[in-house]
């Protein structure tokens, strides 16, 4: 059965030039894999019911992007079983809303310069990673987090800080993880800074796997280890 995904790209802080390419990539994936994509930058959209959507994607959002009523709606949606996907700067979003930090699992701290590096795919059973090599060569900003995700998250991909300059988290540097929030599923990937990433077949399949898993659409070999308490 076809499902719908709501993609939110509002920014009130830094805005990524890659957002148009990212939205186009998600629409293309939807066309190819049988789901509809509604894209919005209107915070009022979140003041209305979200039940029509199998997943909500925060795609390089930044700053405060929701109204108080929208925050309430989004939290209720996820707690009730809706899927949530955060891409790249989604970790730079809603700093003043504690629930959002719990939902996503971590918050952005800093990043070094954009550069090539290696991502270590430590779980290759999940739909977002099973197509990837164990060592994934990629170019990105290699986000650091403060702190990293806790035990409620299952980390799928780590950064190899020996492969680039300026890493700040050491050997345990998560980049991609999944978790549960209430009855909902959460997928986050720190990758996706450049427009070129959204033309990369491996990265597109990575996004597709994360979205379909969060939306409970298709094959589902991977689940988080435990359910986090509601915030």
C-alpha positions in Angstrom: 0.0 0.0 0.0 1.3 3.5 -0.9 2.2 5.7 2.0 2.9 9.4 2.5 5.9 11.1 4.0 6.0 14.7 5.2 9.4 16.4 4.6 10.1 19.6 6.6 12.9 21.8 5.5 12.3 25.0 7.4 15.5 26.8 8.7 15.8 29.7 11.1 19.6 29.4 11.5 22.1 28.0 8.9 20.5 27.0 5.6 22.1 24.2 3.5 22.4 24.8 -0.2 21.7 21.1 -0.7 18.1 21.3 0.5 16.5 21.6 -3.0 18.6 18.6 -4.3 17.7 16.6 -1.2 13.9 17.2 -1.6 14.2 16.3 -5.3 16.0 13.1 -4.3 13.3 12.1 -1.9 10.6 12.8 -4.5 12.5 10.6 -6.9 12.8 7.9 -4.4 9.1 8.1 -3.7 8.2 7.9 -7.3 10.4 4.8 -7.7 9.3 3.0 -4.6 5.7 3.8 -4.2 5.3 6.6 -1.6 4.2 10.2 -1.8 6.3 13.1 -0.6 4.8 16.3 0.7 7.4 19.0 1.3 6.8 22.0 3.5 8.5 24.9 5.3 5.3 26.0 7.0 5.3 25.4 10.7 1.5 25.7 10.7 1.4 22.4 8.9 2.4 20.7 12.2 -0.6 22.3 14.0 -2.9 20.1 12.0 -3.2 16.3 12.3 -0.2 14.2 11.0 -2.0 10.9 11.0 -2.0 10.7 7.2 1.8 10.3 7.2 3.8 7.1 7.8 6.8 9.2 8.6 7.9 12.8 9.1 11.4 13.8 7.9 13.3 16.8 9.2 15.7 17.4 6.3 18.5 19.7 7.3 16.2 21.9 9.4 17.9 24.3 11.7 16.9 26.5 14.7 13.4 26.7 16.0 11.1 25.4 13.2 7.9 24.6 15.1 5.3 26.5 17.0 4.3 25.4 20.5 1.2 23.7 19.0 3.3 22.1 16.4 5.6 20.7 19.0 2.7 19.1 20.8 1.3 17.6 17.6 4.7 16.1 16.6 5.3 14.6 20.0 1.9 13.0 20.1 2.4 11.7 16.6 5.6 10.0 17.4 4.5 8.7 20.8 1.4 7.2 19.1 3.5 5.3 16.5 4.5 7.7 13.8 7.9 7.5 12.2 10.5 10.2 12.5 13.6 10.7 10.3 16.3 13.3 10.9 18.8 14.1 8.2 22.1 16.0 8.8 21.2 19.4 10.4 18.1 18.0 12.0 20.5 17.7 14.9 20.9 21.5 14.9 17.2 22.0 15.5 14.8 22.9 18.4 17.6 23.4 21.0 15.1 24.9 23.4 12.7 21.9 23.3 14.1 19.2 25.6 11.8 16.5 24.1 13.3 17.0 20.7 16.8 16.2 22.0 15.4 13.0 23.5 13.5 12.1 20.3 16.5 12.5 18.0 18.9 11.0 20.5 21.7 13.5 20.4 22.4 17.2 19.5 25.0 18.7 17.2 28.1 20.1 18.8 30.6 21.1 16.1 32.1 19.8 12.8 35.5 20.1 11.1 35.9 21.3 7.5 34.0 19.4 4.7 36.4 16.6 3.7 36.6 12.9 2.6 36.7 10.3 5.3 35.6 6.8 6.2 32.4 5.7 7.8 32.5 2.3 9.5 29.2 0.4 9.0 29.0 -1.6 12.2 25.5 -3.0 11.6 24.8 -4.2 8.0 21.5 -5.9 8.8 19.4 -2.8 8.8 17.5 -1.6 5.6 19.6 1.7 5.7 22.9 -0.1 5.8 22.7 -3.6 4.4 23.7 -2.4 0.9 26.8 -0.6 2.2 30.4 -1.8 2.4 31.9 -2.3 5.9 34.1 0.8 5.2 32.1 3.5 3.4 34.1 6.2 1.7 32.2 9.5 1.9 32.6 13.3 1.9 30.9 15.2 4.6 31.2 17.5 7.7 31.6 14.6 10.1 29.4 16.0 12.9 30.4 15.7 16.5 27.6 15.4 19.1 27.2 16.5 22.7 26.7 14.0 24.1 26.3 11.0 21.8 23.2 8.9 21.8 22.6 6.8 24.9 21.7 3.2 25.4 18.2 3.7 23.9 19.8 3.9 20.5 21.3 1.3 18.2 24.2 2.8 16.3 24.5 1.6 12.8 27.5 3.6 11.5 30.5 5.2 13.2 33.0 7.8 11.9 36.6 6.7 11.6 38.3 9.8 13.0 41.7 8.5 11.8 40.5 9.1 8.2 40.0 12.8 8.4 41.2 15.9 10.2 39.5 17.5 13.2 37.3 14.8 14.8 36.4 15.5 18.4 34.7 12.3 19.7 37.4 9.7 19.5 36.9 6.0 18.8 33.2 6.0 19.7 31.8 8.5 17.2 28.3 7.6 16.1 27.0 8.9 12.8 23.8 6.9 12.1 21.4 5.4 14.6 17.9 4.1 15.3 15.8 4.2 18.4 12.2 4.0 19.6 10.3 6.8 21.1 7.0 5.7 22.7 5.4 3.6 20.0 7.3 5.5 17.2 10.5 4.7 15.4 13.3 7.2 14.9 16.1 7.1 12.3 18.9 9.7 12.2 21.8 10.1 9.8 24.4 12.8 10.2 25.4 12.6 6.6 23.9 14.6 3.8 25.7 18.0 3.7 26.4 18.3 0.0 24.0 18.4 -2.9 26.2 15.7 -4.6 25.4 13.3 -1.8 21.8 13.1 -3.0 22.9 11.9 -6.4 25.0 9.1 -4.8 23.2 5.7 -5.2 24.6 4.4 -1.9 23.4 7.4 0.0 20.0 7.5 -1.7 19.6 3.8 -0.7 20.7 4.7 2.8 17.9 7.4 3.1 15.3 5.1 1.5 16.1 2.3 4.0 15.9 4.7 7.0 12.6 6.2 5.8 10.9 2.8 5.0 12.0 1.4 8.3 10.7 4.4 10.3 7.5 4.3 8.3 7.2 0.5 8.9 7.0 -0.1 5.1 8.6 -3.1 3.6 11.2 -5.5 5.0 12.1 -5.0 8.6 15.1 -7.0 9.8 16.3 -4.4 12.2 14.8 -3.0 15.4 16.1 -0.9 18.3 17.2 -2.8 21.4 14.6 -1.3 23.8 11.9 1.4 24.0 12.9 4.7 25.5 10.6 6.3 28.1 8.4 9.2 26.9 9.6 12.7 27.6 
